[in-house]
Amino acid sequence: MSDSQIFSVLPDNFFNVLSSKNNKVYADCIFLMFNYLNQGNSFGARKELMVNLLTEYFDSCTSYETQENLNSKEKALSVLRRLKQCGWIFEEDGSQYEVLVNFTFYSIHIIKSLSELKENDELEYLGYIYMIYSALNSLDISTFSDILDQIYHNTNIVMNKLKSLNANIKKYIQDLLNKKSINDLKSIVEDLFVDYKKNIIDQSYQRLKTSDNVSKYRPYIISKLNEICLDDEIIEKVVKQLLMKNKFQEPTSAKKDIYNKIDYVINSFKNFDEIISEIDRKNSKYIQMSVSKILFIVHNTYDLQGKITKILLSVNKNSDLNSIFKLHPQKYLGKSSLYNMPNRDNKKIIQVLPTKQVPFELKQNQLLKFLENNLFSKKSLDLYIKSLFENESQIAAHTLPLEDYIDYTKIILLYLYGYSNDISYKIKPLNNSYSKKGFHFGDFLIVRRNYD
């Protein structure tokens, strides 16, 4: 189906319900009905049950705006009528002369996509890659046309999930660049130590970095697909399969489709390392930018200890992570550090020329370079953990020094940096938490890479 043909499937007013003033209510009702139908009622539900389901919803929902004063049941009927008009649902007569309600085939696909977006699904790609490996490992040429479609589909899902992760990290970076006010300090701390850790590190990035499925299965997948490409006999058999199923009218188009799909899968797995490296780069960039921006804001404000304490107390009340950090003031220049005493014997009138405004992003980049040798940079923390390893292969995070805000910040950043490739250790989360002197965190192992 071409891009333009999609509008021959979807009704013109299909998205009207999601662009109306009641869009949140319609979305709630759609997901409510969809989840109900997924509970064993996949062939539709009686309209009466759907009305009752939505009536219960409207008994507690008062945000549905209408020109008329409707009760809950009338609102439920109104929503069902509107969803039917816009092509989300259809009605049919059941065997017992009752009216059944179900979703249209195209709306099911869209609702599933919206559901994944709403629930922010974890990056589960191990199953998809293993299915590709299994299909090729037990290859049946007589059904390869169908197998190739599934391999292509699974590869596409994995690549889209990786692209989504990359875009999510980029969004965090962009949101961070937009925060230029001192009043944003609290939100930056929360974004890095709470929100980013939960939604990116724990939910997606950790799975991506700790699984060995790509390195384990990728060589075989690439080798097997290359072998198939070079086997003219197999290609001809698959072409005949596609022609028999009327997917193509002539062999040339069928053969082109086969090679295009195989090339896509091969290139995707070949470029996997490059994609992971880009995600690594963005992850490191966001963490370093967050730390540098926190220090940048704090360094240019008075009452450092008071402001940090106030922020941390607020964060602790709303998060189990109790994310804390404190500036190490000896490492940074103060406002008066470069102050020069005036020469009272040589008074000269100096003409002050207007200075060129330096872009905020440039300041951030310069500050990042300045922080290369800083206490909280990836390089410094890597050297710090190397000094603790000695002859040990791993260190539990709860055994690290934890006396103040600086020690606690090190532990949190060790975890956040722990999934990068350019450091000497890796992270293995544990299922227990640890508390000491009011600091709380989920315990984890810091494991030396390539330890013999």
C-alpha positions as CSV (number, residue, x, y, z in Angstrom):
1,M,0.0,0.0,0.0
2,S,1.4,3.4,-1.0
3,D,1.3,6.3,1.4
4,S,-1.5,8.0,-0.5
5,Q,-3.7,4.8,-0.4
6,I,-3.9,4.8,3.4
7,F,-6.6,7.5,3.0
8,S,-8.7,5.0,1.0
9,V,-8.8,2.8,4.1
10,L,-9.3,5.3,6.9
11,P,-12.4,7.5,6.8
12,D,-11.8,11.2,6.3
13,N,-13.1,12.0,9.8
14,F,-11.3,9.1,11.5
15,F,-9.1,11.3,13.7
16,N,-11.7,13.9,14.5
17,V,-12.5,12.3,17.8
18,L,-8.8,12.7,18.9
19,S,-8.6,16.3,17.7
20,S,-11.8,17.5,19.4
21,K,-12.2,19.3,22.7
22,N,-13.2,16.0,24.2
23,N,-10.2,14.1,22.9
24,K,-9.1,12.8,26.3
25,V,-12.6,11.5,27.0
26,Y,-12.7,9.7,23.7
27,A,-9.3,8.2,24.2
28,D,-10.3,6.9,27.6
29,C,-13.4,5.4,26.2
30,I,-11.5,3.8,23.3
31,F,-9.0,2.2,25.5
32,L,-11.6,1.1,28.0
33,M,-13.6,-0.7,25.3
34,F,-10.5,-2.1,23.7
35,N,-9.2,-3.6,26.9
36,Y,-12.7,-5.1,27.6
37,L,-12.8,-6.7,24.2
38,N,-9.3,-8.2,24.7
39,Q,-10.6,-10.1,27.8
40,G,-12.0,-13.0,25.7
41,N,-14.5,-11.0,23.8
42,S,-12.6,-10.6,20.6
43,F,-15.6,-11.1,18.4
44,G,-17.5,-8.2,19.8
45,A,-19.6,-7.4,22.8
46,R,-23.3,-6.7,23.3
47,K,-24.0,-3.0,22.8
48,E,-25.9,-3.1,26.1
49,L,-22.7,-4.1,27.9
50,M,-20.7,-1.4,26.2
51,V,-23.2,1.2,27.2
52,N,-23.1,0.0,30.8
53,L,-19.2,0.1,30.7
54,L,-19.1,3.7,29.5
55,T,-22.0,4.7,31.8
56,E,-19.9,3.7,34.8
57,Y,-17.0,5.8,33.3
58,F,-19.2,8.9,32.9
59,D,-20.6,8.5,36.5
60,S,-17.1,9.7,37.7
61,C,-16.1,11.8,34.6
62,T,-17.4,15.3,34.4
63,S,-15.0,16.7,31.7
64,Y,-17.2,15.7,28.7
65,E,-18.4,18.9,27.1
66,T,-21.7,18.9,25.3
67,Q,-24.3,21.5,24.3
68,E,-27.0,19.5,26.0
69,N,-27.3,18.5,29.6
70,L,-26.9,14.7,29.3
71,N,-26.9,12.0,32.0
72,S,-24.2,9.3,32.1
73,K,-26.0,6.8,29.9
74,E,-26.9,9.4,27.3
75,K,-23.2,10.4,27.2
76,A,-22.2,6.8,26.7
77,L,-24.6,6.5,23.8
78,S,-23.3,9.7,22.4
79,V,-19.7,8.5,22.4
80,L,-20.6,5.2,20.8
81,R,-22.6,7.0,18.1
82,R,-19.6,9.4,17.4
83,L,-17.1,6.5,17.3
84,K,-19.3,4.7,14.8
85,Q,-19.7,7.8,12.6
86,C,-15.9,8.3,12.5
87,G,-15.2,4.6,11.7
88,W,-13.7,3.4,14.9
89,I,-16.4,0.8,15.7
90,F,-19.1,-1.0,13.8
91,E,-22.3,-2.7,14.9
92,E,-23.7,-6.0,13.6
93,D,-26.6,-8.4,14.5
94,G,-25.7,-11.3,16.7
95,S,-27.1,-14.8,16.7
96,Q,-29.5,-14.0,19.5
97,Y,-30.8,-10.9,17.7
98,E,-28.8,-8.6,19.9
99,V,-26.6,-5.8,18.6
100,L,-22.8,-6.5,18.8
101,V,-20.2,-3.7,18.9
102,N,-16.6,-4.3,17.7
103,F,-13.6,-2.2,16.4
104,T,-12.9,-1.9,12.7
105,F,-9.8,-3.8,11.5
106,Y,-7.8,-0.6,10.8
107,S,-8.6,1.0,14.2
108,I,-7.3,-2.1,16.0
109,H,-3.8,-1.5,14.5
110,I,-3.9,2.2,15.4
111,I,-5.1,1.5,19.0
112,K,-2.3,-1.0,19.5
113,S,0.2,1.6,18.4
114,L,-1.3,4.2,20.6
115,S,-1.4,1.7,23.5
116,E,2.4,1.1,23.1
117,L,3.0,4.9,23.1
118,K,0.8,5.4,26.1
119,E,2.3,2.6,28.2
120,N,5.9,3.4,27.1
121,D,6.6,-0.3,26.7
122,E,10.0,-1.6,27.7
123,L,12.6,-2.4,25.1
124,E,11.9,-6.1,24.7
125,Y,13.8,-7.1,21.5
126,L,15.3,-10.4,22.6
127,G,12.3,-12.4,21.6
128,Y,12.1,-10.8,18.1
129,I,15.8,-11.5,17.4
130,Y,15.5,-15.1,18.7
131,M,12.5,-15.7,16.4
132,I,14.6,-14.6,13.5
133,Y,17.4,-16.9,14.5
134,S,15.1,-19.9,15.1
135,A,13.3,-19.4,11.7
136,L,16.6,-19.4,9.8
137,N,18.1,-22.2,11.9
138,S,15.2,-24.6,11.1
139,L,14.6,-23.2,7.6
140,D,11.8,-24.8,5.5
141,I,12.2,-23.5,1.9
142,S,8.6,-24.5,1.0
143,T,7.4,-21.7,3.4
144,F,10.3,-19.3,3.1
145,S,8.1,-16.5,1.5
146,D,6.1,-16.3,4.7
147,I,9.2,-16.8,6.9
148,L,10.9,-13.9,5.1
149,D,7.9,-11.6,5.8
150,Q,8.1,-12.5,9.5
151,I,11.9,-12.0,9.6
152,Y,11.5,-8.6,7.9
153,H,8.7,-7.6,10.2
154,N,10.6,-8.6,13.4
155,T,13.7,-6.7,12.3
156,N,11.6,-3.7,11.6
157,I,10.1,-3.8,15.1
158,V,13.5,-4.0,16.7
159,M,14.9,-1.2,14.6
160,N,11.9,1.0,15.4
161,K,12.3,0.4,19.1
162,L,15.9,1.4,18.9
163,K,15.0,4.5,17.0
164,S,12.4,5.3,19.6
165,L,14.9,4.9,22.4
166,N,17.4,7.2,20.5
167,A,14.6,9.8,20.0
168,N,13.6,9.7,23.6
169,I,17.1,10.4,24.8
170,K,17.3,13.2,22.3
171,K,14.0,14.6,23.7
172,Y,15.6,14.7,27.2
173,I,18.6,16.5,25.8
174,Q,16.4,19.1,24.0
175,D,14.3,19.6,27.1
176,L,17.4,20.2,29.1
177,L,18.7,22.8,26.6
178,N,15.4,24.6,27.0
179,K,15.9,25.0,30.7
180,K,17.9,28.2,31.2
181,S,16.4,29.5,34.4
182,I,17.9,29.0,37.8
183,N,14.4,28.0,38.9
184,D,14.8,24.9,36.7
185,L,17.4,23.4,39.0
186,K,15.0,21.2,40.9
187,S,13.5,19.8,37.7
188,I,16.9,19.1,36.3
189,V,17.9,17.1,39.4
190,E,14.6,15.2,39.3
191,D,14.8,14.5,35.5
192,L,18.3,13.0,35.7
193,F,18.2,11.1,39.0
194,V,14.6,10.0,39.0
195,D,12.7,10.3,35.7
196,Y,15.6,9.5,33.3
197,K,16.9,6.6,35.4
198,K,13.4,5.1,35.6
199,N,12.2,5.6,32.0
200,I,15.4,5.3,30.0
201,I,18.1,3.5,32.0
202,D,16.1,1.0,33.9
203,Q,13.3,0.5,31.4
204,S,15.2,0.3,28.1
205,Y,18.9,1.1,28.1
206,Q,19.8,-1.4,30.7
207,R,18.2,-4.2,28.7
208,L,19.9,-3.1,25.6
209,K,23.4,-3.1,27.2
210,T,23.2,-6.2,29.3
211,S,21.7,-8.7,26.8
212,D,24.1,-10.7,24.7
213,N,21.5,-11.8,22.1
214,V,22.8,-9.6,19.3
215,S,26.4,-10.7,19.5
216,K,25.3,-14.3,19.9
217,Y,22.8,-14.5,17.0
218,R,23.9,-11.8,14.6
219,P,26.8,-13.6,12.8
220,Y,24.6,-16.6,12.0
221,I,21.6,-14.4,10.8
222,I,23.9,-12.4,8.5
223,S,25.7,-15.5,7.2
224,K,22.5,-17.5,6.6
225,L,20.8,-14.7,4.7
226,N,23.9,-14.1,2.6
227,E,23.9,-17.8,1.8
228,I,20.3,-17.7,0.7
229,C,20.9,-14.6,-1.5
230,L,23.6,-16.5,-3.4
231,D,21.5,-19.6,-3.9
232,D,19.6,-19.0,-7.2
233,E,17.6,-22.2,-6.7
234,I,16.2,-21.0,-3.4
235,I,15.4,-17.6,-4.8
236,E,13.5,-19.1,-7.8
237,K,11.4,-21.3,-5.4
238,V,10.5,-18.3,-3.3
239,V,9.6,-16.3,-6.4
240,K,7.2,-19.1,-7.5
241,Q,5.6,-19.1,-4.0
242,L,4.9,-15.4,-4.2
243,L,3.5,-15.7,-7.7
244,M,1.2,-18.6,-6.6
245,K,-0.1,-16.5,-3.8
246,N,-0.8,-13.6,-6.3
247,K,1.4,-11.2,-4.3
248,F,3.1,-10.3,-7.5
249,Q,2.2,-10.5,-11.2
250,E,5.6,-11.2,-12.7
251,P,8.9,-12.7,-11.4
252,T,11.1,-9.6,-11.6
253,S,9.0,-7.7,-9.0
254,A,8.9,-10.7,-6.8
255,K,12.6,-11.2,-6.9
256,K,13.3,-7.5,-6.3
257,D,11.0,-7.7,-3.2
258,I,12.9,-10.7,-1.9
259,Y,16.4,-9.1,-2.3
260,N,15.2,-5.8,-0.8
261,K,13.9,-7.5,2.4
262,I,17.0,-9.7,2.8
263,D,19.2,-6.7,2.3
264,Y,17.3,-4.7,4.8
265,V,17.7,-7.4,7.5
266,I,21.4,-7.9,6.8
267,N,22.2,-4.2,6.8
268,S,20.1,-3.7,10.0
269,F,22.2,-6.3,11.9
270,K,25.4,-5.0,10.4
271,N,24.7,-1.5,11.5
272,F,23.6,-2.6,15.0
273,D,26.8,-1.5,16.6
274,E,26.7,1.9,15.0
275,I,23.2,2.4,16.3
276,I,24.1,1.3,19.8
277,S,27.1,3.7,19.7
278,E,24.9,6.6,18.8
279,I,22.5,5.7,21.7
280,D,25.6,5.5,24.0
281,R,26.8,8.9,22.8
282,K,23.5,10.5,23.5
283,N,23.1,8.8,26.9
284,S,26.6,10.1,28.0
285,K,25.9,13.5,26.5
286,Y,22.6,13.9,28.5
287,I,24.2,12.8,31.8
288,Q,27.2,15.0,31.4
289,M,25.1,18.0,30.2
290,S,22.8,17.5,33.2
291,V,25.6,17.4,35.7
292,S,27.4,20.4,34.1
293,K,24.2,22.4,33.9
294,I,23.4,21.7,37.6
295,L,26.9,22.9,38.5
296,F,26.6,25.9,36.1
297,I,23.4,27.1,37.7
298,V,24.4,26.4,41.3
299,H,27.8,28.0,40.8
300,N,26.2,31.3,39.8
301,T,23.8,31.5,42.8
302,Y,24.3,32.5,46.4
303,D,23.6,30.3,49.5
304,L,24.8,27.1,47.8
305,Q,24.2,24.7,50.7
306,G,20.8,26.1,51.5
307,K,19.5,25.8,47.9
308,I,20.9,22.3,47.5
309,T,19.4,21.1,50.8
310,K,16.0,22.6,49.9
311,I,15.9,20.9,46.5
312,L,17.0,17.5,47.9
313,L,14.4,17.6,50.7
314,S,11.7,18.3,48.1
315,V,13.0,15.5,45.8
316,N,13.2,13.0,48.7
317,K,9.6,13.6,49.7
318,N,8.4,12.6,46.2
319,S,10.8,9.8,45.2
320,D,12.2,6.5,46.6
321,L,15.5,7.3,44.9
322,N,16.2,10.2,47.2
323,S,18.5,11.7,44.5
324,I,21.1,13.9,46.0
325,F,24.2,15.8,44.9
326,K,26.4,18.5,46.2
327,L,28.9,20.7,44.5
328,H,32.5,20.2,45.3
329,P,33.4,24.0,45.6
330,Q,37.2,23.6,45.6
331,K,37.0,22.5,41.9
332,Y,35.3,25.6,40.6
333,L,36.1,29.3,40.3
334,G,34.1,31.6,42.5
335,K,32.7,35.0,41.5
336,S,35.6,36.8,43.0
337,S,38.4,34.3,42.1
338,L,39.6,36.4,39.2
339,Y,39.1,39.7,40.9
340,N,42.0,42.2,40.3
341,M,42.7,45.0,42.7
342,P,42.4,48.4,41.0
343,N,45.6,50.3,40.4
344,R,44.8,53.7,42.1
345,D,48.0,55.3,40.7
346,N,47.1,54.8,37.1
347,K,43.5,55.8,36.6
348,K,42.5,55.5,33.0
349,I,39.2,56.0,31.3
350,I,38.5,52.8,29.4
351,Q,35.9,52.6,26.7
352,V,33.7,49.6,27.2
353,L,32.7,48.0,24.0
354,P,29.5,45.9,23.7
355,T,30.4,42.2,24.0
356,K,29.1,39.6,21.6
357,Q,26.4,37.4,23.1
358,V,27.7,33.8,23.4
359,P,25.0,31.2,22.6
360,F,23.9,29.1,25.5
361,E,24.7,25.8,23.7
362,L,28.3,27.0,23.2
363,K,28.6,27.8,26.9
364,Q,27.4,24.3,27.7
365,N,30.0,22.7,25.3
366,Q,32.8,24.8,26.9
367,L,31.6,23.8,30.3
368,L,31.6,20.1,29.3
369,K,35.2,20.4,28.3
370,F,36.0,22.1,31.6
371,L,34.4,19.2,33.5
372,E,36.5,16.5,31.8
373,N,38.7,16.4,34.9
374,N,35.9,17.1,37.3
375,L,34.8,15.0,40.2
376,F,31.6,13.9,38.5
377,S,32.7,13.3,35.0
378,K,32.7,9.9,33.4
379,K,36.5,9.9,33.1
380,S,37.0,10.8,36.8
381,L,34.5,8.3,38.1
382,D,36.1,5.6,35.9
383,L,39.5,6.3,37.5
384,Y,37.9,6.4,40.9
385,I,36.4,2.9,40.5
386,K,39.6,1.5,39.0
387,S,41.4,2.6,42.1
388,L,39.0,0.5,44.2
389,F,39.1,-2.7,42.1
390,E,42.7,-3.8,42.9
391,N,42.4,-7.6,42.5
392,E,38.7,-7.7,42.9
393,S,36.4,-8.6,39.9
394,Q,33.4,-6.8,41.3
395,I,32.3,-4.4,44.0
396,A,28.8,-4.0,45.5
397,A,27.6,-0.4,45.5
398,H,26.7,-0.5,49.2
399,T,30.3,-1.2,50.1
400,L,31.4,2.2,48.6
401,P,32.1,5.1,50.9
402,L,28.8,6.9,51.7
403,E,29.4,9.8,54.1
404,D,27.9,12.8,52.3
405,Y,26.2,14.2,49.2
406,I,29.3,13.9,47.1
407,D,29.7,10.1,47.8
408,Y,26.0,9.6,47.1
409,T,26.2,11.4,43.8
410,K,29.1,9.3,42.8
411,I,27.1,6.1,43.4
412,I,24.2,7.4,41.3
413,L,26.4,8.5,38.5
414,L,28.4,5.3,38.5
415,Y,25.1,3.5,37.9
416,L,24.0,5.9,35.1
417,Y,27.4,5.7,33.4
418,G,27.6,2.0,33.9
419,Y,26.1,0.9,30.6
420,S,28.5,2.9,28.4
421,N,31.1,1.0,26.4
422,D,34.0,3.4,27.0
423,I,34.5,2.6,30.7
424,S,36.3,-0.1,32.6
425,Y,33.2,-1.6,34.4
426,K,29.7,-2.7,33.8
427,I,26.6,-2.7,36.0
428,K,24.5,-5.7,37.3
429,P,21.4,-4.5,39.2
430,L,20.5,-6.4,42.4
431,N,17.0,-6.9,43.8
432,N,17.6,-5.3,47.1
433,S,17.9,-1.7,48.3
434,Y,20.3,-0.1,50.7
435,S,20.1,2.7,53.2
436,K,22.9,4.5,55.1
437,K,22.8,7.9,56.9
438,G,19.5,8.8,55.3
439,F,20.7,7.9,51.7
440,H,18.7,5.3,49.9
441,F,19.3,3.5,46.5
442,G,18.8,0.2,44.7
443,D,21.9,-1.9,45.2
444,F,24.0,-3.0,42.2
445,L,27.3,-4.8,41.4
446,I,30.1,-2.9,39.7
447,V,31.8,-5.6,37.6
448,R,35.3,-5.1,36.0
449,R,35.2,-5.7,32.3
450,N,37.5,-8.4,30.8
451,Y,38.5,-9.6,34.2
452,D,40.5,-12.8,34.0
